[in-house]
Amino acid sequence: MSTTKNGPAISGLQMEEGLIFERSRPGRTGYSLPALDVPSVDAASLFGEQSRKELEGFPEVSEMDVMRHFVRLSQWNYGVDTGFFPLGSCTMKYNPKLNEDMARLCGFTATHPSMPDHLIQGNLELMDYLERALAELSGMDAVTLQPAAGAHGELTGVMVMRAYHEAKGNKKTKMLVPDSAHGTNPATAAFCGYKAVEVKSGPDGFLLPEDVAKAMDDEVAGIMITNPNTLGIFEQHIEEIARIVHEKDGLLYCDGANFNAMMGVTRPGDMGYDVIHFNLHKSFSTPHGGGGPGSGPVGVKKSLEAFLPGPRIRKDGDTFHLDEDLPQSIGKIKGFFGNFGVLVRAYAYLREIGKDHVANVARYAVLNANYIRSRLVGHYHLPFETPSMHEVVFTDKLQKANGVETMDLAKSLIDEGYHPPTTYFPLVVSGALMIEPTETESLETLDQFCDSMIALAERAKENPDVMHDAPTVPVRRRLDETLAARKPVLRYQPEE
């Protein structure tokens, strides 16, 4: 242990790092510039309020201090390149570095979306291929690549649904949302002017047609179904539900965040869905987290194609162009064509695994989740006996008997060297532990993780009190998360 409070390490070379503001000393600078060889000009006199002003309290540090500060912060980071990341409903899988190389090709990075069509033929061809590939995988007729994230794609899809109903003169005011759906679903419905109506899951974790039929009337615009749902369970009655909804001129929306569980094996469009959004940054192997970047393309059936955002990519002979003549379109929902770098990565990923092997992504994701399920069942409570798909949900019910709850298990897992799985979600399961291994993890990694989870279950029986203090190894111990949420400190406050 370090003998000084502000030393660089607290345990060997496990680095502690203060705020950059705490390193600041008046007069220090991390750069040196030659003297001006032209007269200086006050930027405010040229640009007025748009000119950058000096930032009060901006840290003054040397170049070496800046370098060490940000390198040490990067070493604190935990990601899929450093370890297993079993977050459920997030699909945090390995991202091949080949994809990164392709996204950095100068032919892509040096193009500007305002260039004329004849100078961006390669870009347009790539996007056209990706649109067609996603349409084929999902069973849809048309795809837009504009949305910048899953929730943004979700919003786009519901806006398209609304435009469809308005064009037909339908008076729709409600949207059905299962209790096992993603949390953004009711928010999206409300944002688009619909009242979100919850539909409860059945005792086995999936929707029952009779419950949907009870909620379905002429004012319902559609139903938003995450499939597989957030319990990791496939909606077994989806075709019957589709029939019920369509009979009232409603539409089926598929939240495709969990598309990696079925892509290449089955197609939402064949099940009766009318709209789906894809998370390219999940199913199609693009790094995500920390706010972006992401991409949430939307696929639709032919009856909704006219309402997709524009411009649309068209091909005349061997030449691609952008079509802006879209009178029924909901309009542009993202600057230019979306997050193009993410599209390149997804394209490279699909071309790398190939059409004949894309189904293996889903098969291995389901196999890995069920392997974890088989090893941990009995050590942790399994709330549903229904077969799992790409993720499995356990609870803390068995550990609660000894005073150990989900948060204690999650924090103790950090001491084992693992990022915790998703906790307390889905909300329909008390004390939930949602685990998604993805298809990219090896048997050895899964066994090591399961061994740690089983060891924690034993510790909860034999020495539960120590788990209340976890984690004990990282720089930061257990934080008061409630206080942080209710009274966040968002500005640096130097000590007196």
Protein Blocks (a to p, Z undefined) as FASTA:
>chain_A
ZZbfklcbfghjaccdddfklmpcghiacbdcdddfbdcddfklmnommpccddehiacd
dfklmmmmmmmmmmmpccfkloccfbghklpacddfklmmmmmpmklmmpcfkbcfklmm
mmmmmmmmmmmmmmmmnopabdcfkbgbfklmmmmmmmmmmmmmmmnopacfbdcddfkb
cfklmmmmmmnopacddddddfkopacfklmmmmpcfklgbdcdddddfkopacfklmmm
mmmmmmnopacdddfklmmmmgokacfklnopabdcddfklmnopaeeehiacddddddd
fklmmmpccdddddehjaccddfblfkbgbjabehjbjfklmmmmmmmmmmnommlmmmm
mmmmmmmmmmmmmmmgojaccfbfbdcfkbccddfklmmmnopafklmmmmmmmnopacd
dehiafkbghiacddebjmbcfklmmmmmmmmmmmmmmmmmmmmlmmmpcfkbmbdcddf
klmmmmccfbdcddZZ
